[in-house]
Amino acid sequence: MYKDHRITVIIPCLNEQQGIELILRRMPSYVDEVIVVDNGSTDHTATVAAALGAQVIREDVRGYGRAYKRGFAHATGDLIVTLDGDHSYPVDAISYLLEAFLHLRVDFLNGSRFPVRDSRSMSFKHKVGNLALSLATSLLYFRWVRDSQSGMWVFRRSILPLMNLESDGMAFSEEIKIEALKNPRIQFGEISILYSSRLGEIKLNPWRDGFHNLWLLIQKRFR
């Protein structure tokens, strides 16, 4: 419980046994519920997560968005915090994000990785791609978004019924922000976080996922 708000942390994982162990060992005590969505791992991700006290839910259909939607369906907290299982997002920043969330009185708070402080955490190609997609989001939806691809957010669970979340893949990350941005009943905010190098294998395909994300931006804007 954090200032009378029940907190759920949701972490989608695909072969992240190294990262998930570090994350769960550093999870703050005020977090009421940790849900690890195992998206078909072939390593010991699920075993490690369960041993460290997380609620492990399996989603056999692969996909970043698919895993998140499964996690949302099981969440019971008033506020949901999201993290990637590769330890690239700062567990220690959860209290900082929650404080900002409550102070700004928003319904959805995005953790922006920009400006990137650790030069090893993101390649030049990924920086350019992320900035291009964020600029496209900002132009299409008439609201400046510094990091449309970030995977660390805090939001009220009560706003989920107000969103039309369709993507099962990596585009889910930008889609949930788009749904928050375009709904007048949802207050959107953004704040910078420290982003670091991931642990484990890289699953993102920059060109394929980048073009798919751009196409989703256009579809949702003009459909």
Stockholm file with secondary structure:
# STOCKHOLM 1.0

chainA/1-223         MYKDHRITVIIPCLNEQQGIELILRRMPSYVDEVIVVDNGSTDHTATVAAALGAQVIREDVRGYGRAYKRGFAHATGDLIVTLDGDHSYPVDAISYLLEAFLHLRVDFLNGSRFPVRDSRSMSFKHKVGNLALSLATSLLYFRWVRDSQSGMWVFRRSILPLMNLESDGMAFSEEIKIEALKNPRIQFGEISILYSSRLGEIKLNPWRDGFHNLWLLIQKRFR
#=GR chainA/1-223 SS CBTTBCEEEEEEESSCHHHHHHHHHTCCTTCCEEEEEECSCSSSHHHHHHHTTCEEEECCSCCHHHHHHHHHHHCCCSEEEECCTTSCSCGGGHHHHHHHHHHHTCSEEEEECCSCCCTTSSCHHHHHHHHHHHHHHHHHHTSCCSCTTCCCEEEEGGGGGGCCCCCCSTTHHHHHHHHHHHCTTSCEEEEECCCCCCCSCCCCCHHHHHHHHHHHHHHHHHC
#=GC SS_cons         CBTTBCEEEEEEESSCHHHHHHHHHTCCTTCCEEEEEECSCSSSHHHHHHHTTCEEEECCSCCHHHHHHHHHHHCCCSEEEECCTTSCSCGGGHHHHHHHHHHHTCSEEEEECCSCCCTTSSCHHHHHHHHHHHHHHHHHHTSCCSCTTCCCEEEEGGGGGGCCCCCCSTTHHHHHHHHHHHCTTSCEEEEECCCCCCCSCCCCCHHHHHHHHHHHHHHHHHC
//
